[in-house]
Amino acid sequence: MNKFSRLDYFLNIGYADSFFEYWLLNPGISSKRLTRELIKPASNIIGKNILVVGAGKGGELKLLNQLTGAKIIGVEPHEYNVMHARELVKKEKKSEEIKIIKGIAEELPFPDHFFSCVYSCEAAFHFEDKKAFIEEAHRVLKDGGVFIVGDITKKSNRLHNKIIDDYKAMLNTKKFFTRDDYLTVIKDTFRKRPEIYDITDKNIKHLVEGSKLLIKIFEFIEKFPLLKSKIDRSLKKRKLDLSTFLEDIRTTKLSYEKSLMEYLRIICVK
Ligand SMILES: C[S@@+](CC[C@H](N)C(=O)[O-])C[C@H]1O[C@@H](n2cnc3c(N)ncnc32)[C@H](O)[C@@H]1O
């Protein structure tokens, strides 16, 4: 098998209108749908350029290029992901149109007024300084350029508690932004109010519905050795042990049921 399996090209939790669609579709398809949904406000930037911050393994770069015809530059800090994304671009013969640069959101290595769109999907929760990211995005955007973010955020009115701390550990996040944080920082930086939509029902909700099923299945897993070995193999590939995996499922479920987290889609035109 190819050392870069196809599904690994996307690293987001996807987007679907229903639970069945979410779980019956190949997960790569719901990830692609998230990209399609997020980029819609910039669909008229044909022939221009998009900066993708937190580019992951490159699937998103290829799809954004296909959808908009724009030149794409991805910024990604992790060497393995950079290598993976470059491999994909090479394989697709897209080296003229898609470039990947090793770097971080907080210090974008580009001149002012350079991009038609700055796009970041499910990466900002990792950024240590989200304010610096927003200021950098504003700096590198042309006037009229579109800033688009999909991010997992803490509900504005929720105090920190153990579940949120577990969620932070699970997602390797120092601090979540809230809807109010985004509103304040974008308004201060762009001098405009962003559009913010809650799309939790398109992904986290489906994940949680699925997790309830998984928790049930795990109660009887010893009765299904084939399924167990399949799950064991998949966990090994992701370097996760079973108890951490089950803990992660419970954290996601609890945070949703207690309405602590949300998935926001944020748009602001410079
Ligand atoms: C969940 S993945 C999403 C990848 C891609 N956007 C996708 O949807 O397939 C988050 C990515 O953000 C990257 N990342 C983490 N910290 C970052 C930073 N400070 N600046 C830019 N990217 C960062 C990670 O390495 C990872 O590839």
The ligand as an ORCA input file, in Angstrom:
! r2SCAN-3c Opt
* xyz 0 1
  C      -6.577     19.343     12.570
  S      -5.290     19.763     11.441
  C      -6.224     20.453     10.075
  C      -5.444     20.384      8.779
  C      -6.184     20.874      7.540
  N      -6.624     22.230      7.706
  C      -7.351     19.965      7.189
  O      -8.506     20.369      7.394
  O      -7.106     18.856      6.703
  C      -4.536     21.201     12.189
  C      -3.202     21.597     11.543
  O      -2.746     22.829     12.129
  C      -1.325     22.750     12.217
  N      -0.801     23.735     13.199
  C      -0.601     23.572     14.535
  N      -0.081     24.690     15.077
  C       0.042     25.599     14.079
  C       0.510     26.952     14.007
  N       0.942     27.612     15.080
  N       0.485     27.563     12.805
  C       0.026     26.929     11.693
  N      -0.437     25.654     11.711
  C      -0.432     24.997     12.883
  C      -1.092     21.307     12.615
  O       0.228     20.899     12.392
  C      -2.116     20.582     11.751
  O      -1.574     20.211     10.522
*
